[in-house]
């Protein structure tokens, strides 16, 4: 009995992935081209996810920067927060570039969505 349970547990991630792909394959492949601008297709979800991700990263960068400044003023360790905020701003900029590309626009790096 224990052997059967171990085999089921070890194969559960693979079976889950296969089940999800079988359930979603009809919906995913029925969308047509991804970046067509049609309101009922996957492109809007991708665009909005990129936009939300960039906004969240910029907000996390601002919070990390404020936290680092507060820690510097109180004499605590501050470099990890400052580095994290810089990385959040950098990755948010990269995501914003991908969002501009997904919109079909020329790439201008700014936070004006």
C-alpha positions in Angstrom: 0.0 0.0 0.0 2.8 2.4 0.9 4.5 1.6 -2.4 1.4 2.5 -4.4 1.0 5.8 -2.5 4.6 6.7 -3.2 4.2 6.0 -6.9 1.0 8.1 -7.0 2.7 11.0 -5.2 5.8 10.9 -7.5 3.7 10.9 -10.6 1.1 13.5 -9.4 2.9 16.6 -10.9 3.2 14.9 -14.3 -0.4 13.8 -14.3 -1.5 17.2 -13.2 0.4 18.9 -16.1 -1.0 16.5 -18.6 -4.5 16.9 -17.3 -4.3 20.7 -17.4 -2.8 20.7 -20.9 -5.6 18.4 -22.2 -8.3 20.6 -20.6 -6.9 23.9 -21.8 -5.6 22.9 -25.2 -8.8 23.4 -27.0 -9.3 26.9 -25.5 -5.7 28.0 -26.1 -5.5 26.8 -29.7 -8.9 28.2 -30.6 -7.9 31.8 -30.0 -6.2 32.4 -33.3 -3.3 34.8 -33.6 -2.2 36.2 -30.3 -1.5 39.9 -31.0 -4.5 40.9 -33.2 -6.1 43.4 -30.9 -9.3 41.4 -30.7 -11.0 41.9 -27.3 -11.9 38.2 -26.9 -8.4 36.8 -27.3 -5.4 36.0 -25.3 -3.4 39.2 -26.3 -5.4 41.4 -24.0 -4.7 39.2 -21.1 -0.9 39.2 -21.9 -0.9 42.9 -22.3 -2.7 43.6 -19.1 -0.6 41.1 -17.2 2.6 42.9 -18.4 1.1 46.3 -17.5 0.2 45.1 -14.0 3.5 43.5 -13.5 5.4 46.6 -14.4 3.3 48.8 -12.1 3.7 46.3 -9.2 7.5 46.3 -9.8 7.7 50.1 -9.8 5.7 50.2 -6.6 7.9 47.5 -5.0 10.9 49.5 -6.0 9.6 52.7 -4.4 8.7 50.8 -1.2 12.2 49.2 -1.1 13.8 52.5 -1.7 11.9 54.1 1.2 12.6 51.1 3.4 16.4 51.4 2.6 16.3 55.1 3.4 14.6 54.5 6.7 17.1 51.8 7.6 20.0 54.1 6.7 18.6 56.9 8.8 18.1 54.5 11.8 21.6 53.0 11.5 20.4 49.5 10.4 21.4 47.4 7.3 20.1 49.2 4.3 22.0 47.9 1.2 19.8 44.9 0.6 16.7 47.1 0.4 18.4 49.6 -1.9 19.7 46.8 -4.2 16.3 45.2 -4.2 14.6 48.5 -5.2 17.1 49.1 -8.0 16.5 45.6 -9.3 12.8 46.1 -9.1 13.1 49.4 -11.1 15.3 47.7 -13.7 13.1 44.7 -14.2 10.0 46.9 -14.2 11.6 48.9 -17.1 12.3 45.7 -19.0 8.6 44.6 -18.5 7.5 48.1 -19.7 9.5 47.6 -22.8 7.9 44.3 -23.5 4.5 45.9 -22.9 5.3 48.6 -25.5 6.3 45.9 -27.9 3.1 44.0 -27.2 1.1 47.1 -28.0 2.9 47.4 -31.3 4.4 50.8 -30.5 7.9 52.2 -30.7 9.8 51.6 -27.5 10.0 54.7 -25.3 11.1 53.8 -21.8 8.8 55.7 -19.4 6.1 54.9 -16.8 3.3 56.4 -18.8 0.9 53.5 -19.5 
